[in-house]
Amino acid sequence: MSEAGEVQQFDLVLLGGGTGGYVAAIIAKQLGLNVAVVEEYKIGGVCLHKGCIPTKAMLKSASVFDQVKAAKEFGVDVPGDASFCYDTALERSIKVVDGQYRGLLYLFDKKHKIPVFTGHGRLVGGTTVEVTPNDGGGPVRLQAKDVIINTGSRPREIKGVPYDGDKVINSDHAVVLEKMPKSFIIRGGGATGVEWASIYHRYGAKVTLVGRIVPQEDKEISDQLTRAFQRQKIDLAPTSRPSADDIDISKSGVKMRLKDDKGKEWTVEAETLLVAIGRQGNIEDIGLETVGVKTEGDYIPVDSMMRTNVPHIYAIGDVVGQQLLAHTAQHQGIIAVEFITGHKPFPLDILNSPSCTYCEPEIGSVGLTEKQARELGYEVKVGKFPMKPNAKAVIEGHADGFTKIVADADSNDLLGLHIIGPHATELIAEAALGRFLNVSVDELAMTVHPHPTVSEVIGQAAHVTLGMPIDI
């Protein structure tokens, strides 16, 4: 960190070094800009340290435990009863994160030599960022030609039920819990809620999931996951909407009063309440009011080149509120930097950016749901192909789920593709490319999918959509 009061000059300053910010910084350096990053926590942000990576590492441990318990079915004799060690799973997750973090530090410190100012940054006028160091030193000012805001988001809380990191936690707390409670109430059925439900249930905890299951997904996907969770004996309360008045927190745990849409009332109890009701943009105390950057609710609106309403100030990632996903932030960062350097980047269509949910079974989706397509006025045709006829899915022991295609009935253009089942989060990239290239269902059907692979379900669903099913 520089001496207090010193002003340093840069072409570009990234206010936040999360996924979008660090990618933007590397691209900027490659395009010849003198760039710096201001980061209050650690380079890599929520995704690396508190979200995507540690969560998926924990999910992998759950998956391996499932495989061991099912080993006999595959001809593998495991003596005794399989047991799960939470401490080891947590330790492995931390090691995975640490390894990725060290690789990122190498890219910044050694390969690209991008300076990182560790502290709280805020805009103090024009494109000047003042950094208050975490180590207590005097403030440093960074003067730039352009600034990209990448301050991310944080978990929302239930109003009147503050987080304490013990009885009431969020996903940030969950990835570092030293001891796993024996029971959870998870409030919120979105991607975060169902992933943690999938983790804790398979780890052996008692889980009650409160809220509609993956409401952002196509309804048939939501219904399928609901049935899968019911078969796994996860307790569900999809229609209940408890408020703070319905929640009692004590030293012994949490009580929540629930009520379904038919008026039935009951109470559930658990050691810990995990709140997963969404996220909000980090827009406070970063100087937006000082420089006149417009906000809408918790977010910063931007145009297709990621420009805010103030010249030379851009925003990317969760803080813009378009799609709160790491890979979306990466592409937004590339767009902003390429535009700043005089290129003509292709705007990001959020409908071409896939969503992935890593519960069991997995979900991958891109484009419009059937409901969204109809609401937009499309005459649609739909094709579904189940996992059960797919030989590779059966071989792997995960034949639960299906692939669904939503297409324009007139042009056969691909409007949306939705997968629930094995490897869905990997398979969806093909559909994302298809959306980007505006492929038709006919072209998906003509694409050669190797056999035997789970990827065949995409080609098979295309044939169903065209009215020419093969294996069903």
ChimeraX attribute file (.defattr): number of C-alpha atoms within 10 A of each C-alpha:
attribute: neighborCount
match mode: 1-to-1
recipient: residues
	/A:1	15
	/A:2	14
	/A:3	11
	/A:4	14
	/A:5	11
	/A:6	12
	/A:7	16
	/A:8	14
	/A:9	16
	/A:10	17
	/A:11	17
	/A:12	27
	/A:13	27
	/A:14	29
	/A:15	27
	/A:16	31
	/A:17	29
	/A:18	29
	/A:19	27
	/A:20	31
	/A:21	33
	/A:22	26
	/A:23	20
	/A:24	30
	/A:25	28
	/A:26	22
	/A:27	19
	/A:28	23
	/A:29	18
	/A:30	11
	/A:31	12
	/A:32	10
	/A:33	17
	/A:34	17
	/A:35	24
	/A:36	28
	/A:37	28
	/A:38	30
	/A:39	27
	/A:40	21
	/A:41	16
	/A:42	18
	/A:43	23
	/A:44	23
	/A:45	24
	/A:46	21
	/A:47	18
	/A:48	21
	/A:49	25
	/A:50	18
	/A:51	17
	/A:52	16
	/A:53	19
	/A:54	26
	/A:55	24
	/A:56	19
	/A:57	20
	/A:58	23
	/A:59	24
	/A:60	16
	/A:61	22
	/A:62	23
	/A:63	18
	/A:64	11
	/A:65	18
	/A:66	14
	/A:67	15
	/A:68	17
	/A:69	14
	/A:70	16
	/A:71	13
	/A:72	11
	/A:73	11
	/A:74	12
	/A:75	8
	/A:76	10
	/A:77	11
	/A:78	12
	/A:79	6
	/A:80	6
	/A:81	7
	/A:82	11
	/A:83	11
	/A:84	13
	/A:85	10
	/A:86	19
	/A:87	13
	/A:88	11
	/A:89	18
	/A:90	22
	/A:91	13
	/A:92	16
	/A:93	23
	/A:94	18
	/A:95	14
	/A:96	17
	/A:97	20
	/A:98	15
	/A:99	11
	/A:100	15
	/A:101	17
	/A:102	11
	/A:103	12
	/A:104	16
	/A:105	19
	/A:106	13
	/A:107	15
	/A:108	19
	/A:109	13
	/A:110	10
	/A:111	11
	/A:112	15
	/A:113	15
	/A:114	19
	/A:115	15
	/A:116	22
	/A:117	23
	/A:118	21
	/A:119	23
	/A:120	20
	/A:121	28
	/A:122	21
	/A:123	23
	/A:124	17
	/A:125	15
	/A:126	18
	/A:127	21
	/A:128	23
	/A:129	26
	/A:130	23
	/A:131	26
	/A:132	21
	/A:133	21
	/A:134	14
	/A:135	9
	/A:136	8
	/A:137	14
	/A:138	15
	/A:139	20
	/A:140	22
	/A:141	22
	/A:142	24
	/A:143	20
	/A:144	21
	/A:145	15
	/A:146	20
	/A:147	27
	/A:148	27
	/A:149	29
	/A:150	32
	/A:151	29
	/A:152	31
	/A:153	22
	/A:154	17
	/A:155	16
	/A:156	16
	/A:157	19
	/A:158	16
	/A:159	9
	/A:160	10
	/A:161	15
	/A:162	12
	/A:163	17
	/A:164	10
	/A:165	15
	/A:166	17
	/A:167	19
	/A:168	22
	/A:169	21
	/A:170	24
	/A:171	19
	/A:172	17
	/A:173	16
	/A:174	19
	/A:175	20
	/A:176	16
	/A:177	16
	/A:178	12
	/A:179	10
	/A:180	18
	/A:181	17
	/A:182	15
	/A:183	20
	/A:184	27
	/A:185	26
	/A:186	27
	/A:187	26
	/A:188	23
	/A:189	27
	/A:190	20
	/A:191	23
	/A:192	24
	/A:193	27
	/A:194	26
	/A:195	21
	/A:196	27
	/A:197	27
	/A:198	22
	/A:199	24
	/A:200	22
	/A:201	22
	/A:202	21
	/A:203	23
	/A:204	16
	/A:205	17
	/A:206	19
	/A:207	25
	/A:208	22
	/A:209	23
	/A:210	24
	/A:211	23
	/A:212	20
	/A:213	26
	/A:214	22
	/A:215	16
	/A:216	14
	/A:217	22
	/A:218	20
	/A:219	15
	/A:220	15
	/A:221	26
	/A:222	20
	/A:223	16
	/A:224	18
	/A:225	24
	/A:226	19
	/A:227	12
	/A:228	16
	/A:229	22
	/A:230	12
	/A:231	10
	/A:232	13
	/A:233	13
	/A:234	19
	/A:235	18
	/A:236	20
	/A:237	18
	/A:238	18
	/A:239	15
	/A:240	19
	/A:241	17
	/A:242	17
	/A:243	14
	/A:244	13
	/A:245	11
	/A:246	13
	/A:247	19
	/A:248	13
	/A:249	15
	/A:250	9
	/A:251	8
	/A:252	11
	/A:253	18
	/A:254	20
	/A:255	19
	/A:256	22
	/A:257	18
	/A:258	20
	/A:259	17
	/A:260	14
	/A:261	10
	/A:262	7
	/A:263	9
	/A:264	9
	/A:265	11
	/A:266	10
	/A:267	11
	/A:268	14
	/A:269	18
	/A:270	21
	/A:271	21
	/A:272	24
	/A:273	27
	/A:274	25
	/A:275	24
	/A:276	25
	/A:277	19
	/A:278	17
	/A:279	17
	/A:280	19
	/A:281	22
	/A:282	18
	/A:283	21
	/A:284	11
	/A:285	12
	/A:286	19
	/A:287	17
	/A:288	19
	/A:289	15
	/A:290	13
	/A:291	16
	/A:292	13
	/A:293	16
	/A:294	15
	/A:295	17
	/A:296	9
	/A:297	11
	/A:298	16
	/A:299	20
	/A:300	26
	/A:301	21
	/A:302	20
	/A:303	11
	/A:304	14
	/A:305	23
	/A:306	26
	/A:307	20
	/A:308	23
	/A:309	16
	/A:310	15
	/A:311	12
	/A:312	16
	/A:313	23
	/A:314	27
	/A:315	30
	/A:316	34
	/A:317	30
	/A:318	27
	/A:319	26
	/A:320	29
	/A:321	21
	/A:322	16
	/A:323	17
	/A:324	19
	/A:325	19
	/A:326	21
	/A:327	17
	/A:328	23
	/A:329	27
	/A:330	19
	/A:331	19
	/A:332	24
	/A:333	32
	/A:334	24
	/A:335	23
	/A:336	24
	/A:337	27
	/A:338	19
	/A:339	16
	/A:340	22
	/A:341	12
	/A:342	8
	/A:343	11
	/A:344	11
	/A:345	15
	/A:346	12
	/A:347	14
	/A:348	16
	/A:349	12
	/A:350	13
	/A:351	17
	/A:352	23
	/A:353	23
	/A:354	23
	/A:355	25
	/A:356	19
	/A:357	21
	/A:358	24
	/A:359	24
	/A:360	24
	/A:361	21
	/A:362	20
	/A:363	30
	/A:364	26
	/A:365	30
	/A:366	26
	/A:367	25
	/A:368	22
	/A:369	23
	/A:370	24
	/A:371	13
	/A:372	14
	/A:373	18
	/A:374	13
	/A:375	10
	/A:376	9
	/A:377	8
	/A:378	16
	/A:379	13
	/A:380	20
	/A:381	18
	/A:382	19
	/A:383	20
	/A:384	22
	/A:385	27
	/A:386	20
	/A:387	23
	/A:388	17
	/A:389	13
	/A:390	21
	/A:391	16
	/A:392	19
	/A:393	22
	/A:394	15
	/A:395	12
	/A:396	12
	/A:397	15
	/A:398	16
	/A:399	20
	/A:400	19
	/A:401	23
	/A:402	24
	/A:403	26
	/A:404	28
	/A:405	27
	/A:406	27
	/A:407	27
	/A:408	19
	/A:409	15
	/A:410	10
	/A:411	12
	/A:412	18
	/A:413	19
	/A:414	27
	/A:415	28
	/A:416	26
	/A:417	31
	/A:418	28
	/A:419	31
	/A:420	28
	/A:421	26
	/A:422	27
	/A:423	18
	/A:424	24
	/A:425	19
	/A:426	13
	/A:427	20
	/A:428	24
	/A:429	18
	/A:430	15
	/A:431	27
	/A:432	21
	/A:433	15
	/A:434	22
	/A:435	23
	/A:436	15
	/A:437	11
	/A:438	14
	/A:439	16
	/A:440	19
	/A:441	28
	/A:442	17
	/A:443	16
	/A:444	20
	/A:445	19
	/A:446	12
	/A:447	13
	/A:448	11
	/A:449	16
	/A:450	9
	/A:451	11
	/A:452	12
	/A:453	13
	/A:454	22
	/A:455	23
	/A:456	22
	/A:457	25
	/A:458	28
	/A:459	22
	/A:460	25
	/A:461	28
	/A:462	32
	/A:463	22
	/A:464	22
	/A:465	24
	/A:466	18
	/A:467	12
	/A:468	12
	/A:469	15
	/A:470	11
	/A:471	12
	/A:472	10
